[in-house]
Amino acid sequence: MTAIDERKAESARRSAQDAQQRARIRELEDEFKRYRQASEDALSQLDWCIGYMHGCGKRGVARSLARNRSYIRTHLLRRAEEPVPSQQAE
């Protein structure tokens, strides 16, 4: 095999590896988006629960859930804290 042929073969291998890496990155990005959407949906459900507990007069439970929600949002999702509906109404 000549030096030119070796370079062409190496270039083809790199090209195939690059394509595989790009495909894997796309898969990971899609998975990340699904997890992000699931976490947002879970926080929305938690918001509903907090509002329901607050409306039922179980404010202690609502406060505990709101603290949990705040921790999840700021420490796990690394997002700014956002008031829950019961905090906005007060």
C-alpha positions as CSV (number, residue, x, y, z in Angstrom):
1,M,0.0,0.0,0.0
2,T,1.4,3.4,-0.9
3,A,1.5,6.4,1.4
4,I,-1.4,8.0,-0.5
5,D,-3.5,4.9,-0.1
6,E,-2.7,4.8,3.6
7,R,-3.7,8.4,4.0
8,K,-7.0,7.8,2.1
9,A,-7.8,4.8,4.3
10,E,-7.0,6.7,7.5
11,S,-9.2,9.6,6.2
12,A,-12.1,7.2,5.5
13,R,-11.7,5.7,9.0
14,R,-11.8,9.1,10.6
15,S,-14.7,10.1,8.6
16,A,-16.7,7.0,9.7
17,Q,-15.7,7.7,13.3
18,D,-16.8,11.3,13.0
19,A,-20.2,10.2,11.6
20,Q,-20.7,7.7,14.5
21,Q,-19.8,10.3,17.0
22,R,-22.2,12.8,15.5
23,A,-25.0,10.2,15.6
24,R,-24.2,9.4,19.2
25,I,-24.3,13.1,20.1
26,R,-27.7,13.5,18.4
27,E,-29.0,10.5,20.4
28,L,-27.7,12.0,23.7
29,E,-29.2,15.4,22.9
30,D,-32.6,13.8,22.2
31,E,-32.4,11.8,25.4
32,F,-31.5,15.0,27.3
33,K,-34.5,16.8,25.8
34,R,-36.8,13.9,26.9
35,Y,-35.4,14.0,30.4
36,R,-35.7,17.8,30.6
37,Q,-39.4,17.6,29.4
38,A,-40.1,14.8,32.0
39,S,-38.6,16.9,34.8
40,E,-40.7,20.0,33.7
41,D,-43.8,17.8,33.6
42,A,-43.1,16.5,37.1
43,L,-42.6,20.0,38.4
44,S,-45.9,21.0,36.9
45,Q,-47.6,18.1,38.6
46,L,-45.9,19.1,41.9
47,D,-47.1,22.7,41.4
48,W,-50.7,21.3,41.1
49,C,-50.3,19.3,44.3
50,I,-48.9,22.3,46.2
51,G,-51.9,24.4,45.0
52,Y,-54.3,21.6,45.9
53,M,-52.9,21.2,49.4
54,H,-52.8,24.9,49.9
55,G,-56.5,25.2,48.8
56,C,-57.5,22.3,51.1
57,G,-56.0,24.2,54.1
58,K,-53.1,21.8,54.4
59,R,-50.6,24.7,54.3
60,G,-47.9,22.8,56.2
61,V,-47.8,20.0,53.6
62,A,-47.9,22.6,50.8
63,R,-44.9,24.4,52.4
64,S,-43.0,21.2,52.6
65,L,-43.7,20.3,49.0
66,A,-42.8,23.8,48.0
67,R,-39.4,23.5,49.7
68,N,-38.8,20.2,48.0
69,R,-39.8,21.8,44.6
70,S,-37.4,24.7,45.2
71,Y,-34.5,22.3,46.0
72,I,-35.2,20.2,42.9
73,R,-35.4,23.3,40.7
74,T,-32.3,25.1,42.0
75,H,-29.9,22.3,42.9
76,L,-30.8,19.4,40.6
77,L,-32.1,21.3,37.5
78,R,-29.9,24.4,38.1
79,R,-32.7,26.8,37.3
80,A,-33.7,30.0,39.0
81,E,-36.2,29.7,41.8
82,E,-39.7,30.4,40.8
83,P,-42.7,31.0,43.1
84,V,-45.4,28.3,43.2
85,P,-49.0,29.4,42.6
86,S,-49.9,29.4,46.3
87,Q,-47.0,31.9,46.9
88,Q,-48.1,34.1,44.1
89,A,-51.7,34.3,45.5
90,E,-50.5,35.3,49.0
